[in-house]
Amino acid sequence: MNEAEQQQTEIGTLSVDVYFKDDELIIVSPIAGASLENIDIIIQRDILVIKGVRMPPENIEESSYEHKECFWGPFSRTIALPKNLDTDQTRAYYHNGILMIKIPKKTETEAKRIEIQASE
């Protein structure tokens, strides 16, 4: 398999920063070269998946490269999420090639007293 064929079958891995700020989990990833239409974010249970495709700015033959470090093609990243998040309230933003995902922590509910009723 030549380098061009190998790169077409490879899936790139995204670099991410994951941290808590205030009451939410923040995930930041630079995804230069991808348009919004080519990025998907999926949350299932406690797993978040970011996947998509980066398209090169122009079609260059592999033999024309003198030096090549940029990854073009499909990418994917899976992140295990903490259990205390309200994933239904997830928000995502994409600006200047930076993807930012914000997931709030679940609000702690106060203890609730349950009244016991006599059975008939």
Buried (B, 14 or more C-beta within 10 A) or exposed (E): EEEEEEBEEEEBEBEBEBEEEEEBBBBBBBBEBBEEEBBEBEBEEEEBEBBBBBEEEEEEEEEEEEEEEEBBBBBEBEBEBEEEBEBEEBEBEBEEEEBBBBBBBBEEEEEEEEEEEEEE
